[in-house]
Amino acid sequence: RDLANASPYCVVEVRRDSLVEDTLRAIASSSVGLLLRPLKVFFVGEPAIDEGGVAKEFFQLLVERLFDEAYGMFEYNPETRRFWFRNQPLAPTPRPGAAGPAPDEAGENNGEFFLVGLILGLAVHNGQILDLKFPAALFRKLKNLPVGRDSLAEVDPELSRGLDQLAAFEGDVEATFCLDFTIAETRFGSTVSVELKEGGAEVPVTAANRDEYIKLVTAYRLETACRDQFDAFQRGFLTMCDGAALSFVAPSELEQLICGEPVLDFKALEANALYDGFSPKGKVATWFWEVVHSLSPQEQGQLLLFATGSDRAPVGGLGKLRFVLQRAGPDSMALPVAHTCFNTLTIPEYTSRAKLRERLLIAIANAQGFGLQ
């Protein structure tokens, strides 16, 4: 601990097979002042020196595990390809110490949500882009801005469509929909009925009060059902990023700081690319960029995710990314290989443009990255 305090860095040492637990333990034993130092990450038993690549891999692996649905914290919507807070409360977990909230602030069950928020803050503080698939509503909530019907479609499109149908229906609402002021929710494998207002189970939804019902359902889904989880998450984020500068950042700008820019300019990436074993004007490099520019926007996003661990550009665009195209020996049928922590794509010296395209498309289509479910 004395050595850690003497270092100009925040040093985090973790085991790959206990990544979440070791990270939580490291944060619990660190003060906010220590966490605000530049981050250096070491994987136990691995001699790599962290010059940025190890920290990037650390964030990628940690986010992937925390957002795994089997972990139970977030639910994934395949239609929107976005995550949201799972309503079901978690089992008790160790809470962070000096850097974390007290039990009466976050509750005993939300240490992991505090950790995810803190990870976001750490990433921003250390200039790391995270491959997060959150709806825009999350970034509005981080700024304490209201969220409503416009946000619901990204979180729960099926529920949003149902409410749209209810709002537009011109017949007998009560007889047709048979609704009351409750909402069904699954908790620990059982379905329970939650009243949206006092005595709601005895109040039928009619044409006269359906607007109130729609408003309450929306508020429950976006606010009430995830309040404890989000509050812990927000506290974790603000532990690292609270300050005057945050008040001047719009929700869309905050999303770009955390997740990168959605606009992908591959001409800028090509102009600033580095090469290892290939000539920038050689046949393979020329073929590679011809193939890249011919891909669909979706395929380009898959390629960027495959090569860098994120399908978004860093702040400032793809021209700010240090991308490396590396030779992997003579021509063969081997697929391209990515080293995401160093933004490096390794390919054999293919003998034709068509072969390069075919091998590259197979690689990016079959490399399931986080968020490409």
C-alpha positions in Angstrom: 0.0 0.0 0.0 2.9 2.4 0.8 4.5 1.6 -2.6 1.2 2.2 -4.3 0.8 5.6 -2.6 4.4 6.5 -3.6 3.9 5.6 -7.2 2.7 8.4 -9.6 0.3 5.9 -11.1 -2.8 4.0 -10.0 -1.5 0.5 -10.2 -4.1 -2.3 -10.5 -3.0 -6.0 -10.5 -5.6 -8.6 -11.5 -6.0 -12.2 -12.4 -7.7 -13.0 -15.7 -9.9 -15.7 -14.1 -11.0 -13.4 -11.3 -11.1 -10.1 -13.1 -14.3 -8.6 -11.7 -13.5 -9.7 -8.1 -9.9 -8.5 -8.2 -11.0 -5.1 -9.7 -13.7 -4.6 -7.1 -11.1 -5.5 -4.4 -8.6 -3.0 -5.8 -11.1 -0.2 -6.0 -12.3 -1.0 -2.5 -8.8 -0.4 -1.1 -8.1 2.8 -3.1 -8.9 6.3 -2.3 -10.4 8.6 -4.9 -7.1 10.5 -5.1 -5.3 7.3 -6.0 -7.9 6.4 -8.6 -7.5 9.8 -10.3 -3.8 9.0 -11.0 -2.9 7.6 -14.5 -3.9 3.9 -14.6 -1.3 1.1 -15.0 -2.7 -2.4 -15.2 -0.8 -5.7 -14.7 -2.2 -9.2 -15.2 -0.8 -11.6 -12.6 1.9 -13.9 -14.1 2.3 -11.8 -17.3 5.4 -9.7 -17.7 3.9 -7.1 -20.1 4.6 -3.5 -19.4 1.5 -1.4 -19.6 2.1 1.3 -22.3 -1.6 1.6 -22.9 -2.4 -1.7 -24.6 -2.8 -3.7 -21.4 -5.1 -1.1 -19.9 -7.2 -1.2 -23.1 -7.4 -5.0 -22.9 -8.3 -4.7 -19.2 -11.3 -2.4 -19.9 -12.4 -4.5 -22.8 -12.4 -7.7 -20.8 -14.0 -6.2 -17.7 -16.8 -4.6 -19.7 -17.5 -7.8 -21.6 -17.8 -9.8 -18.4 -19.9 -7.2 -16.5 -22.3 -7.0 -19.4 -22.6 -10.7 -19.9 -26.3 -11.6 -19.5 -25.3 -14.6 -17.4 -23.8 -12.2 -14.9 -27.3 -10.9 -14.3 -26.8 -7.1 -14.2 -28.0 -5.9 -17.5 -30.6 -7.2 -20.0 -29.9 -7.2 -23.7 -32.6 -6.3 -26.3 -31.8 -8.0 -29.6 -34.1 -5.6 -31.5 -32.3 -2.4 -30.5 -29.0 -4.1 -29.7 -28.8 -2.1 -26.5 -28.4 -3.0 -22.8 -30.5 -1.7 -19.9 -30.6 -2.3 -16.2 -32.1 -5.5 -15.1 -35.0 -4.9 -12.8 -34.3 -8.0 -10.6 -32.1 -7.0 -7.6 -28.7 -8.7 -7.2 -27.4 -10.8 -4.4 -25.4 -8.9 -1.8 -21.8 -8.1 -2.8 -18.8 -6.4 -1.1 -19.1 -2.7 -1.4 -16.2 -0.4 -2.3 -14.5 1.2 0.7 -12.8 4.6 0.6 -13.9 5.2 -3.0 -17.4 3.7 -2.7 -20.7 4.7 -1.3 -21.8 3.8 2.2 -24.5 1.1 2.6 -27.2 3.6 3.3 -26.4 5.4 0.1 -26.2 2.6 -2.4 -27.6 -0.4 -0.6 -25.9 -3.6 0.0 -26.9 -5.1 -3.3 -25.5 -2.6 -5.9 -21.7 -2.8 -5.5 -21.4 -4.1 -9.0 -23.4 -1.2 -10.5 -21.2 1.2 -8.6 -18.2 -0.6 -10.1 -19.6 -0.3 -13.7 -20.1 3.4 -13.3 -16.6 3.8 -11.8 -15.2 1.8 -14.7 -16.8 4.2 -17.1 -15.4 7.1 -15.2 -11.9 5.5 -15.1 -12.0 4.9 -18.8 -12.9 8.6 -19.6 -10.2 9.8 -17.2 -7.6 7.6 -18.9 -8.7 8.3 -22.5 -10.1 4.8 -23.2 -13.0 4.2 -25.5 -15.5 1.5 -24.3 -17.6 -0.7 -26.5 -20.8 0.0 -24.6 -24.3 -0.5 -26.1 -26.4 1.8 -24.0 -29.4 3.8 -25.3 -29.2 7.6 -25.4 -31.5 7.7 -22.3 -28.6 6.5 -20.1 -26.5 9.5 -20.9 -29.5 11.9 -20.3 -30.0 10.3 -16.9 -26.3 10.7 -16.1 -26.8 14.4 -16.7 -30.0 14.3 -14.5 -32.1 15.2 -17.5 -35.6 13.9 -17.9 -36.4 10.8 -20.0 -39.8 9.9 -21.4 -41.7 8.3 -24.2 -39.1 9.2 -26.8 -36.5 7.2 -24.8 -38.7 4.1 -24.2 -38.5 2.8 -27.8 -34.7 2.3 -27.4 -35.1 0.5 -24.0 -38.2 -1.6 -24.6 -39.5 -1.3 -28.2 -42.2 -3.9 -27.7 -43.7 -2.1 -24.7 -43.4 1.2 -26.5 -45.3 -0.1 -29.5 -48.0 -1.4 -27.2 -48.4 2.0 -25.5 -48.6 3.6 -29.0 -51.5 1.3 -29.9 -53.2 2.1 -26.7 -52.8 5.8 -27.2 -54.2 5.6 -30.8 -57.1 3.2 -30.2 -60.5 4.8 -30.9 -62.8 2.1 -29.6 -63.7 0.9 -26.1 -60.3 0.9 -24.4 -61.5 -0.8 -21.1 -63.3 -3.7 -22.8 -60.6 -4.2 -25.5 -57.4 -4.0 -23.5 -58.6 -5.1 -20.1 -55.9 -3.3 -18.3 -55.6 -1.8 -14.8 -52.9 0.4 -13.2 -50.5 -2.4 -12.6 -47.5 -3.8 -14.5 -46.2 -7.4 -14.5 -42.6 -7.9 -13.5 -40.4 -11.0 -13.2 -38.6 -11.3 -9.9 -36.4 -14.3 -9.1 -38.3 -16.4 -11.7 -41.8 -15.5 -10.6 -44.2 -13.0 -12.1 -45.5 -10.3 -9.7 -48.0 -7.5 -10.2 -46.7 -4.0 -9.3 -49.2 -1.2 -8.7 -48.3 2.0 -10.6 -50.2 4.1 -8.1 -52.0 3.4 -4.8 -55.0 1.1 -5.4 -54.0 0.7 -9.0 -55.1 -2.9 -9.2 -58.7 -1.7 -8.7 -58.5 1.1 -11.3 -59.3 0.1 -14.9 -57.6 1.8 -17.8 -60.1 3.8 -19.9 -60.0 6.3 -22.7 -60.2 9.0 -20.1 -57.2 8.0 -18.0 -55.0 6.1 -20.5 -52.6 9.1 -20.8 -51.9 8.8 -17.1 -51.4 5.1 -17.4 -49.0 5.5 -20.3 -47.0 8.2 -18.4 -46.8 5.9 -15.3 -45.8 2.8 -17.2 -43.0 4.8 -19.0 -41.8 6.3 -15.7 -41.8 2.9 -14.1 -39.7 1.3 -16.9 -37.2 4.0 -17.2 -37.0 5.3 -13.6 -38.6 3.4 -10.8 -37.7 -0.2 -11.7 -34.0 0.6 -12.0 -33.6 3.5 -9.5 -31.4 1.7 -7.0 -29.2 0.2 -9.7 -28.9 3.5 -11.7 -28.2 5.6 -8.6 -25.3 3.3 -7.6 -24.1 3.4 -11.3 -24.2 7.2 -11.4 -22.4 7.6 -8.1 -19.6 5.4 -9.4 -19.3 7.5 -12.6 -19.4 10.8 -10.7 -16.7 9.6 -8.3 -14.3 10.0 -11.3 -16.0 12.6 -13.5 -17.9 15.0 -11.3 -16.8 18.6 -11.8 -17.7 21.9 -13.5 -16.6 20.6 -16.9 -19.4 17.9 -16.9 -22.1 20.6 -16.6 -21.0 21.9 -20.0 -21.1 18.5 -21.8 -24.3 17.6 -23.6 -25.6 14.0 -23.3 -24.5 13.2 -26.9 -21.0 14.6 -26.2 -20.8 12.5 -23.0 -21.7 9.4 -25.1 -18.9 10.2 -27.5 -16.4 10.6 -24.6 -17.3 7.2 -23.3 -18.1 5.2 -26.4 -16.5 7.2 -29.2 -17.9 8.8 -32.4 -20.4 6.9 -34.5 -19.3 8.5 -37.8 -16.6 6.4 -39.4 -14.2 8.1 -41.9 -12.0 5.3 -43.2 -10.2 7.6 -45.5 -8.8 9.3 -42.3 -7.9 5.9 -40.9 -6.0 5.1 -44.1 -4.2 8.4 -44.2 -2.8 7.8 -40.7 -2.2 4.0 -40.8 1.1 2.4 -39.9 2.6 -0.7 -41.5 4.7 -3.5 -40.3 6.1 -5.7 -43.0 4.1 -4.1 -45.8 4.8 -1.1 -48.0 2.1 1.6 -47.8 2.1 1.6 -51.6 2.5 -2.1 -52.1 -0.1 -4.4 -53.6 -1.5 -5.9 -50.3 -1.9 -2.6 -48.6 -3.5 -1.1 -51.7 -5.9 -4.1 -52.0 -6.7 -3.9 -48.3 -7.9 -0.3 -48.4 -9.8 -0.9 -51.7 -11.6 -3.7 -49.9 -12.3 -1.6 -46.8 -13.7 1.3 -48.8 -16.0 -1.1 -50.7 -17.6 -2.6 -47.6 -21.0 -1.7 -46.4 -21.3 0.6 -43.3 -22.3 -2.4 -41.2 -19.3 -4.4 -42.4 -17.0 -1.5 -41.8 -18.3 -1.3 -38.2 -17.7 -5.0 -37.8 -14.1 -4.6 -39.2 -13.4 -1.8 -36.7 -14.8 -3.8 -33.8 -12.7 -6.8 -34.9 -9.5 -4.8 -35.2 -9.8 -2.4 -32.3 -12.5 -3.7 -29.9 -15.0 -0.9 -30.6 -17.2 -0.1 -33.6 -16.8 3.6 -32.9 -14.1 6.1 -33.6 -12.2 7.9 -30.7 -13.1 11.5 -30.1 -11.7 13.4 -33.0 -12.5 10.6 -35.5 -10.6 7.6 -37.0 -7.7 9.9 -37.9 -6.8 9.9 -34.2 -6.6 6.1 -34.1 -3.1 4.4 -34.3 -4.0 1.6 -36.6 -1.4 -0.9 -37.7 -1.5 -3.3 -40.7 1.0 -6.1 -40.0 2.3 -8.9 -42.3 1.8 -12.4 -41.0 4.1 -14.3 -43.3 3.6 -15.4 -47.0 0.3 -16.2 -48.7 -1.8 -18.8 -47.0 -5.5 -19.6 -46.3 -5.1 -18.3 -42.7 -7.6 -15.7 -41.6 -6.7 -12.2 -40.5 -5.9 -11.9 -36.8 -6.6 -8.9 -34.6 -4.6 -7.6 -31.6 -7.3 -5.2 -30.3 -5.2 -3.9 -27.4 -2.8 -2.4 -29.9 -5.2 -1.7 -32.8 -3.2 -4.1 -35.0 -4.6 -6.2 -37.8 -2.3 -9.1 -38.9 -2.8 -10.6 -42.4 -0.8 -12.9 -44.6 0.6 -11.5 -47.9 -2.4 -12.7 -49.9 -1.8 -13.0 -53.7 -5.1 -11.5 -54.9 -7.6 -8.8 -53.9 -10.4 -11.3 -54.1 -8.8 -13.7 -51.6 -8.0 -10.8 -49.2 -11.6 -9.7 -49.3 -13.0 -13.3 -48.8 -10.6 -14.0 -45.9 -11.3 -10.7 -44.2 -15.1 -11.0 -44.5 -15.0 -14.5 -43.0 -12.9 -13.2 -40.1 -15.1 -10.3 -39.2 -18.4 -12.2 -39.6 -17.3 -15.0 -37.3 -15.5 -13.1 -34.6 -18.3 -12.4 -32.2 -17.3 -9.4 -30.2 -19.0 -7.8 -27.3 -22.4 -6.3 -28.3 -22.5 -8.2 -31.6 -25.0 -10.8 -30.5 
